[in-house]
Amino acid sequence: GGANGQLSEAALLEAFKTNLTDLSTTVDLLIMMDCTGSMGSYIEAAKATTIRIAEQVRDDMPKATFRLAFVGYRDYGDEYLYTNFSTDFARVRGHVAGAQAAGGADQCEDVAGGLKMELESSWSSETRLMFHVADAPPHGSKFHNGAGDSYPRGDKNGLDPRQQIRRLAGESVDFYFMQLNS
């Protein structure tokens, strides 16, 4: 593991290599990324890292059918980016690569809106992986210690990221979070 109990990219790749190399299965991998303005200095590296991880998982599982999806969330009122699961890896990779950092009115972001899009995606494979890359917490003071938050009572649509993540776990989605710090 890395600093603060977080897995490094190398550790993540090694874990997948060890567990998935010889499987003849189906794999859904969804990249969920904070695409707000605060990600400006990180977004290129975040996109490159998540694409590299997706490529490595795909390449290490030559017997598997691999589907990729992308959710680029921002904040209320901003444009979100979404590409549902597809076996056309190059097309989805292009959507990830084309994502730009923009929007986000306060420090906290609409993580719950991103998770909602993720839950509505067409998950269908035996192996379900989700990578979430972010530099800011969701709305709701229970998720942070004094971050700038225009919605301290939580998601304006009544969504709870904790319940959403539990639902993903109940649908056998392995969730990996990569926090970026300034």
C-alpha positions in Angstrom: 0.0 0.0 0.0 0.9 3.6 -0.3 0.8 6.6 2.0 -2.4 6.9 4.1 -3.4 3.3 3.3 -4.0 4.1 -0.4 -2.9 1.6 -3.0 -0.3 2.7 -5.5 -0.9 2.2 -9.2 1.8 -0.5 -9.2 0.1 -2.3 -6.3 -3.3 -2.1 -8.0 -1.9 -3.5 -11.3 -0.1 -6.4 -9.4 -3.3 -7.3 -7.6 -5.2 -7.6 -10.8 -2.4 -9.6 -12.5 -2.4 -12.0 -9.6 -6.1 -12.5 -9.5 -7.3 -12.2 -13.1 -4.7 -13.4 -15.5 -6.1 -16.9 -16.4 -9.8 -16.1 -16.2 -12.0 -16.6 -19.1 -14.8 -14.3 -18.1 -16.5 -11.0 -18.8 -15.2 -7.8 -17.3 -16.9 -4.4 -16.8 -14.6 -1.6 -15.8 -16.0 1.9 -15.1 -13.9 4.9 -14.7 -15.6 7.6 -12.6 -13.7 10.9 -12.4 -14.1 14.3 -10.9 -13.9 16.6 -13.9 -14.3 19.9 -12.1 -12.0 22.9 -12.4 -10.1 21.9 -9.2 -8.8 18.9 -11.1 -7.1 21.1 -13.6 -3.5 20.4 -12.5 -4.3 16.6 -12.0 -6.7 15.6 -14.7 -4.1 14.7 -17.4 -2.2 12.4 -15.0 -5.5 11.0 -13.7 -6.8 10.2 -17.2 -3.5 8.6 -18.2 -3.3 6.5 -15.0 -6.9 5.2 -15.3 -6.5 4.4 -19.0 -3.2 2.6 -18.3 -4.9 0.6 -15.5 -7.8 -0.3 -17.9 -5.4 -1.3 -20.6 -3.4 -3.4 -18.2 -6.5 -5.2 -16.9 -7.6 -5.8 -20.5 -4.2 -7.0 -21.7 -3.6 -9.3 -18.7 -6.9 -11.0 -19.4 -6.7 -12.1 -23.1 -9.5 -14.7 -22.7 -12.0 -12.2 -21.2 -14.6 -10.1 -22.9 -13.8 -6.6 -21.7 -16.2 -3.6 -21.5 -15.3 -0.1 -20.5 -17.4 2.9 -19.4 -16.8 6.4 -18.2 -18.6 8.9 -15.9 -17.1 12.3 -15.6 -19.1 14.2 -12.9 -18.9 17.8 -12.0 -21.3 19.8 -9.8 -24.9 20.8 -9.9 -25.7 22.7 -13.1 -22.5 21.6 -14.9 -22.3 19.4 -17.9 -21.5 15.7 -17.0 -19.6 13.3 -19.3 -21.0 9.8 -19.8 -20.2 6.8 -22.0 -22.0 3.6 -21.1 -20.3 0.2 -21.3 -18.9 -0.7 -24.6 -16.5 -3.3 -26.0 -15.1 -0.5 -28.3 -12.2 0.2 -26.0 -10.7 2.9 -28.3 -13.9 4.9 -28.4 -14.4 5.0 -24.6 -10.7 5.6 -24.1 -11.1 8.6 -26.5 -13.9 10.0 -24.3 -11.8 9.7 -21.2 -8.8 11.3 -22.9 -11.0 14.2 -24.1 -12.4 15.0 -20.7 -11.5 18.6 -19.5 -11.5 20.1 -16.1 -14.4 22.6 -15.8 -17.1 23.8 -13.5 -17.6 23.2 -9.8 -18.9 26.2 -7.9 -17.7 25.2 -4.4 -15.1 22.8 -3.0 -17.5 19.8 -2.7 -18.8 18.1 -5.8 -21.7 16.1 -7.0 -20.2 12.7 -6.2 -23.8 11.3 -5.6 -24.8 12.4 -9.1 -21.8 10.5 -10.6 -22.6 7.4 -8.5 -26.2 7.6 -9.7 -25.0 7.5 -13.3 -22.8 4.6 -12.4 -25.6 2.7 -10.9 -27.8 3.3 -14.0 -25.0 1.9 -16.3 -25.5 -1.4 -18.0 -23.4 -3.6 -15.6 -23.7 -7.2 -16.8 -20.3 -8.9 -16.5 -19.2 -11.4 -14.0 -16.2 -9.2 -12.9 -17.2 -5.6 -12.1 -14.6 -3.0 -11.4 -15.0 0.7 -10.7 -12.2 3.3 -10.3 -13.2 6.6 -8.8 -10.6 9.5 -9.0 -11.3 12.7 -7.2 -9.7 15.6 -5.3 -12.9 16.8 -3.4 -15.5 15.2 -1.2 -19.2 14.9 -1.9 -21.7 17.5 -0.6 -22.7 17.1 3.0 -20.7 18.2 6.1 -20.7 14.6 7.3 -18.2 13.8 4.5 -15.6 16.5 5.3 -14.2 18.8 7.9 -15.1 22.4 6.9 -14.6 22.2 3.1 -16.4 24.8 1.1 -19.9 23.3 0.7 -23.0 25.1 -0.6 -25.0 22.0 0.5 -23.8 21.1 4.0 -27.0 19.1 4.6 -26.0 16.8 1.8 -27.0 16.0 -1.8 -29.7 18.4 -3.0 -31.6 15.5 -4.6 -31.6 13.4 -1.4 -29.0 10.9 -2.6 -26.6 9.4 0.0 -23.2 8.3 -1.4 -22.8 5.8 1.4 -26.0 4.0 0.4 -25.0 4.2 -3.3 -21.7 2.5 -2.6 -23.4 -0.2 -0.5 -25.7 -0.8 -3.5 -22.7 -1.1 -5.8 -21.2 -3.6 -3.4 -24.4 -5.5 -3.3 -24.2 -5.7 -7.1 -20.7 -7.2 -6.9 -18.9 -4.1 -8.0 -15.3 -3.8 -6.7 -14.8 -0.2 -5.8 -11.3 1.4 -5.9 -10.9 5.1 -4.9 -7.9 7.2 -5.8 -7.8 10.5 -3.9 -5.7 13.3 -5.2 -4.4 15.9 -2.8 -3.1 19.4 -3.4 
